[in-house]
Amino acid sequence: MNVREATLQPAHDAQASFLDPMPSLIERAGKMAKAAATDADGVDREARFPHKAFEVAREEKLLGVMIPVEFGGFGASIYDVTDICYTLGRACASTAMIYAMHQTKVACVIRHGHGIPWMETMMRRVGRDQWLLASSTTEGQNGGNIRSSAAAVGHDNDMISLLRDATVISYGAEADGLVTVARRANDAASSDQVLLALAKDDYALKRTLGWETLGMRGTCSTGFELRVDCPADRVFPEAYDKIHAQTMTPFAHLCWSSAWAGVATAAVERAQAFIRKAARSSGGQMPPAAAHFTAAKMSLAKLRALIASNVGAFARHEHDERALSSLDFQSSITLLKVQASELAVETVMHAMRTTGLSGYRNDGDFTMGRHLRDILSSPIMINNDRILANAATSTLMSGVPASLHD
């Protein structure tokens, strides 16, 4: 059962009728997920990019699902994209996270690039040629503070340049393009930022750091020196603070959370299989750790409901700038990342404790090692402590509900 069946609203009827003659998006995602699942252990063990899954993604046109129909895509909704992230998360966390990051960058191009020739060209390349877009937001020692940039865009007539110490660019060596943030100019404040959408010919990468990590090994999130020399039309005209609030953060947190929910669901499914086998072998008697399975199911239900609520809120207001900029929405979508990551870790931990040694082992049907290692990345990427500290001011301003139903 996918997320939408349980908790998410269906896409608009017009979209469904457009897709009816072809395989549905969830069927296409299922093919990608099957390839990802087959390759997941090898991707994790060897810390390599999940090529097989993304070969299928290109065949099934899944990289451009959100691209408007007129630019060669399917015009998919946030419901569709989060469903796909969830489906992939159940198969391979690295594949799901790469897909989630890619779609976040695509969303920025779609929602802030209409009427701009270069941005519309990029939309066509993603839709027609299935370009994979990487992200460069982590820089130097900023620890993932996306709203502060050190490197600045240099301007020379109709050309720009940028030299960036990009300590993490996930799947950067595999991408066909890159979306990055920088200071607007050399004399700009660190928070006065612009977003750039770059084709591979616009930049050069020099590797500076490796990626030998506990989990999410297939994202290949190595560090690079990023050197950009390209036409000035690669810069979005809108200020980054607006793009960040209205698109980057909502899509990132919704897609990441959906991917984590998929990982948690896969762990719960293994725990359920373990319980059933144990009960059969003991004449129907529940094993001692069955209580942890109940706890895993409860925390997974809370996680799915949390994501569904936030997906619905964004879908209702996605074209309403005032609503997206409101304190209530920004607090909710920002804290979604914290809540979802903590619930995902809690769920997988309960699933692991359900299976006991069978889940702790790496060589059995109920192994949880990869799921646990992957999900432990979720509170760390854009660290939850940083988010909570930054959100303290806004949460103080939002007040306390006067009644239970406010």
WOLIN-V145700 format. One line per field, one symbol per residue. ss: DSSP state (~ for helix, > for strand, _ for the rest). phi: phi as a letter, one per 30 degrees, with the letter a starting at -180 (. if undefined). burial: 1 if it has 16 or more other C-alpha atoms within 10 Angstrom, else 0. Layout:
ss->???
phi->???
burial->???
//
This chain:
ss->__~~~~______~~~~~~~_____~~~~~~~~~~~~~~~~~~~~~~____~~~~~~~~~_________~~~______~~~~~~~~~~~~___~~~~~~~~~~~~~~~~~~~~~___~~~~~~~~~~~~~___>>>>_>_____________>_>>>__>>>>>>>>>>>__~~~__>>>>>>>_________>>>>>>>~~~>>>>>>>_______~~~__>>>>>>>>>>~~~>____~~~~~~~~~~~~~~~~~~~~~~~~~~~~~~~~~~~~~~~~~~________~~~~~~~~~~~~~~~~~~~~~~~~~~~~___~~~~~_~~~~~~~~~~~~~~~~~~~~~~~~~~~~~_~~~~________~~~~~~~________~~~~~~~~~~~~~~_________
phi->.cedecbcddddeddddddedcedddddddddddddddcdddeddchcddedddddeddciddcddeeedcjccidcdddddddededddcadddddddddeddddeddddbcdicedddddedddddchdcccbbbdbhcdiidddbbcdcdccbhccbbabbdcdbbehddcdcabcbcadeadcdddcdcbccccdeddbbcbdbbcbcbdbhdddhddcbdcccbaddddcdddddeddddcbededddddedddddddddddddddddddddddddcijdddedddddedddddddddddddeddddddddcdccddddcddddddddddedddddddddedddddddddidddddcbbdceceddddddddddcdheedddddddeddddddicedbdcd
burial->0011001100000000000000001101111111111011001100111111110111011111111100111111111111111111111111111111111111111101100001110111111111111111111000010111111111000001111111111111101111111111100001111111111001101010001000111111111111111111111100010011111111111111111111111111111101100100000001101101111110111111111101111100010000110000111111111111111111111111111101110000011111111111111001110000000000000000000000
//
